[in-house]
């Protein structure tokens, strides 16, 4: 259940494009055709699915304060967290080179259509953001880190595929001249981001405990009111006796 919740949260609620607006450069540049959008989205998903768990291992066993204790007890005081950016980017760049080699080998047409944006995945802020969010949110296990990486990549894939399909359709629509191109794309992206914000209440279940607390508070208030009324009655009786 935890994996399913994290997956849907990373896809819809914490979407890389519509929630944090990361990776907008390639999102806007490669979303003119559905075919290229699918290729880039699949590449980003693959890179995130591999780099997020790898960077989780680096963070847990090398970068965190005292993470080197597994090597020797004398290294427990070392903190290498200042190397997070360098280590994360090195891992991402290695995987991007692997993806570039695979795409060039098996799909030269896709490789040519993606152009410079395929090697630029190495410096795509959505890829680095996935690892940094994993680190800041302190994901507990490598399995959850893998789920988060796949979900974040699928969220980017869903976003770029949706905007590419819309841009192919509006190409034949009567869009006002000043809004053609990036203008209408920004407007559609903003509207889609507002739509994705509505998913924020999708995982807000489990309110039983707060309701029980409210009931207990109401009962305690009722008891206190009754005690105040009894004290007033006793005070009035004493006054009458006097």
C-alpha positions as CSV (number, residue, x, y, z in Angstrom):
1,X,0.0,0.0,0.0
2,X,2.8,2.4,0.8
3,X,4.4,1.8,-2.6
4,X,1.1,2.5,-4.4
5,X,0.5,5.6,-2.4
6,X,4.0,6.9,-3.1
7,X,3.7,6.1,-6.8
8,X,0.4,7.9,-7.3
9,X,1.6,10.8,-5.2
10,X,4.8,11.3,-7.3
11,X,2.8,11.0,-10.6
12,X,-0.2,13.3,-9.8
13,X,0.4,15.3,-6.7
14,X,4.1,16.0,-6.8
15,X,4.4,15.9,-10.6
16,X,7.8,17.1,-11.8
17,X,6.3,19.4,-14.4
18,X,3.0,20.6,-13.1
19,X,3.8,20.8,-9.4
20,X,7.4,21.8,-9.2
21,X,7.9,23.1,-12.9
22,X,11.2,21.2,-13.3
23,X,12.5,20.1,-16.7
24,X,10.5,22.8,-18.6
25,X,13.2,23.4,-21.2
26,X,13.0,19.9,-22.7
27,X,9.2,19.7,-21.9
28,X,8.6,22.7,-24.2
29,X,11.2,21.9,-26.9
30,X,10.5,18.2,-27.5
31,X,6.7,18.3,-27.2
32,X,5.9,19.3,-30.7
33,X,5.3,15.7,-31.8
34,X,3.9,12.8,-29.9
35,X,6.6,10.4,-31.2
36,X,9.5,12.5,-29.9
37,X,7.6,13.1,-26.6
38,X,7.2,9.4,-26.1
39,X,10.9,8.8,-26.7
40,X,12.1,11.5,-24.3
41,X,9.5,10.6,-21.7
42,X,10.7,7.0,-21.8
43,X,14.3,8.0,-21.5
44,X,13.6,10.3,-18.5
45,X,11.6,7.5,-16.8
46,X,14.4,5.0,-17.4
47,X,17.1,7.4,-16.0
48,X,15.0,8.3,-13.0
49,X,14.2,4.7,-12.2
50,X,17.9,3.9,-12.2
51,X,19.5,7.0,-10.7
52,X,17.2,7.6,-7.8
53,X,17.8,4.2,-6.1
54,X,21.6,4.4,-6.9
55,X,21.7,7.9,-5.4
56,X,19.8,6.5,-2.4
57,X,22.6,4.0,-1.8
58,X,25.2,6.7,-2.2
59,X,23.3,8.9,0.3
60,X,22.8,6.1,2.9
61,X,26.3,4.5,2.8
62,X,28.6,7.4,1.8
63,X,27.2,10.9,1.9
64,X,25.2,11.1,5.2
65,X,26.8,12.1,8.5
66,X,28.3,9.0,9.9
67,X,27.4,6.9,6.9
68,X,31.0,5.6,6.6
69,X,30.8,3.8,9.9
70,X,30.2,0.5,7.9
71,X,33.8,0.8,6.7
72,X,35.5,1.5,10.0
73,X,34.5,2.9,13.4
74,X,37.0,5.7,13.1
75,X,35.1,7.1,10.1
76,X,31.9,7.6,12.0
77,X,32.5,11.4,12.4
78,X,32.9,12.1,8.7
79,X,30.2,14.0,6.9
80,X,30.4,14.0,3.1
81,X,27.0,15.5,2.4
82,X,28.7,18.5,0.7
83,X,29.5,16.1,-2.1
84,X,25.8,15.3,-2.8
85,X,25.5,17.4,-6.0
86,X,28.7,16.1,-7.5
87,X,28.0,12.5,-6.8
88,X,24.4,12.7,-7.9
89,X,25.3,14.4,-11.2
90,X,28.1,11.9,-11.8
91,X,25.6,9.0,-11.5
92,X,23.1,10.8,-13.7
93,X,25.6,11.6,-16.4
94,X,26.8,8.0,-16.5
95,X,23.2,6.7,-17.0
96,X,22.4,9.3,-19.6
97,X,25.5,8.2,-21.6
98,X,24.2,4.7,-21.4
99,X,20.7,5.7,-22.6
100,X,22.2,7.8,-25.4
101,X,24.3,4.8,-26.7
102,X,21.2,2.5,-26.5
103,X,18.9,5.0,-28.4
104,X,21.5,5.7,-31.1
105,X,22.1,1.9,-31.6
106,X,18.5,0.8,-31.8
107,X,16.6,3.9,-32.9
108,X,18.7,6.3,-35.0
109,X,15.6,8.2,-36.1
110,X,14.6,8.9,-32.6
111,X,18.2,9.8,-31.7
112,X,18.2,12.4,-34.5
113,X,14.8,13.8,-33.6
114,X,15.7,14.3,-30.0
115,X,18.9,16.0,-31.0
116,X,20.8,17.9,-28.3
117,X,18.0,17.3,-25.7
118,X,19.0,13.7,-25.2
119,X,22.5,14.3,-23.8
120,X,21.0,17.4,-22.0
121,X,19.0,14.9,-19.8
122,X,22.3,14.8,-17.7
123,X,21.7,18.4,-16.7
124,X,17.9,18.2,-16.7
125,X,16.7,19.7,-13.4
126,X,13.9,17.1,-13.2
127,X,16.4,14.3,-13.1
128,X,18.5,15.9,-10.4
129,X,15.3,17.0,-8.6
130,X,14.2,13.4,-8.3
131,X,17.4,12.5,-6.3
132,X,17.3,15.7,-4.2
133,X,13.7,15.2,-3.3
134,X,14.4,11.6,-2.4
135,X,17.2,12.9,-0.1
136,X,15.2,15.7,1.5
137,X,12.1,13.5,2.1
138,X,14.2,10.8,3.7
139,X,12.7,7.9,1.8
140,X,13.2,4.9,4.1
141,X,14.2,2.0,1.7
142,X,15.7,1.4,-1.7
143,X,12.4,-0.2,-2.8
144,X,10.5,3.0,-2.0
145,X,13.3,5.0,-3.7
146,X,12.8,2.9,-6.9
147,X,9.0,3.4,-6.7
148,X,9.5,7.1,-6.3
149,X,11.9,7.2,-9.3
150,X,9.6,5.3,-11.5
151,X,6.6,7.4,-10.4
152,X,8.4,10.7,-11.0
153,X,9.6,9.6,-14.4
154,X,6.1,8.4,-15.3
155,X,4.7,11.8,-14.2
156,X,7.1,13.6,-16.5
157,X,6.2,11.1,-19.3
158,X,2.5,11.7,-18.8
159,X,3.0,15.5,-18.8
160,X,5.1,15.7,-22.0
161,X,2.8,13.2,-23.8
162,X,-0.3,15.2,-22.9
163,X,1.1,18.5,-24.0
164,X,2.5,16.9,-27.2
165,X,-1.0,15.5,-28.1
166,X,-2.6,18.8,-27.4
167,X,0.0,20.7,-29.5
168,X,-0.6,18.4,-32.4
169,X,-4.3,19.1,-32.3
170,X,-4.2,22.9,-31.8
171,X,-1.9,23.1,-34.9
172,X,-5.0,22.9,-37.0
173,X,-7.0,25.2,-34.7
174,X,-7.6,28.9,-35.1
175,X,-5.3,30.2,-32.4
176,X,-4.9,34.0,-32.2
177,X,-1.7,35.1,-33.9
178,X,0.1,36.5,-30.8
179,X,-0.5,33.3,-28.8
180,X,0.7,30.8,-31.4
181,X,3.7,28.6,-30.5
182,X,5.0,29.0,-26.9
183,X,2.3,31.4,-25.9
184,X,-0.6,29.0,-26.1
185,X,1.6,26.2,-24.8
186,X,2.3,28.2,-21.6
187,X,-1.4,28.8,-21.1
188,X,-2.3,25.2,-21.6
189,X,0.5,24.1,-19.2
190,X,-0.9,26.5,-16.6
191,X,-4.4,25.1,-17.0
192,X,-3.1,21.5,-16.8
193,X,-1.1,22.4,-13.6
194,X,-4.3,23.8,-12.0
195,X,-6.0,20.5,-13.0
196,X,-3.3,18.4,-11.4
197,X,-3.5,20.5,-8.2
198,X,-7.0,19.0,-7.7
199,X,-5.3,15.7,-7.1
200,X,-3.9,17.1,-3.8
201,X,-6.9,15.7,-1.9
202,X,-6.7,12.3,-3.5
203,X,-4.6,10.7,-0.6
204,X,-6.2,12.4,2.4
205,X,-7.8,9.3,3.9
206,X,-7.4,8.0,7.4
207,X,-9.1,10.7,9.3
208,X,-10.5,8.4,11.9
209,X,-8.0,9.3,14.6
210,X,-8.6,13.1,14.4
211,X,-12.3,12.5,14.5
212,X,-11.9,10.4,17.7
213,X,-9.8,13.1,19.2
214,X,-12.5,15.7,18.4
215,X,-15.2,13.5,19.9
216,X,-13.1,13.1,23.1
217,X,-12.6,16.9,23.2
218,X,-16.3,17.5,22.8
219,X,-17.1,15.0,25.6
220,X,-14.5,16.6,27.9
221,X,-16.0,20.0,27.1
222,X,-19.5,18.7,27.9
223,X,-18.2,17.3,31.2
224,X,-16.5,20.6,32.1
225,X,-19.8,22.5,31.3
226,X,-21.8,20.1,33.6
227,X,-19.2,20.6,36.4
228,X,-19.5,24.4,36.0
229,X,-23.3,24.1,36.1
230,X,-23.2,22.0,39.3
231,X,-20.8,24.5,40.9
232,X,-23.2,27.3,40.1
233,X,-26.2,25.4,41.6
234,X,-24.2,24.6,44.8
235,X,-23.2,28.3,45.0
236,X,-26.8,29.4,44.6
237,X,-28.0,26.9,47.3
238,X,-25.4,28.2,49.7
239,X,-26.5,31.8,49.1
240,X,-30.1,30.8,49.7
241,X,-29.2,29.1,53.0
242,X,-27.2,32.1,54.1
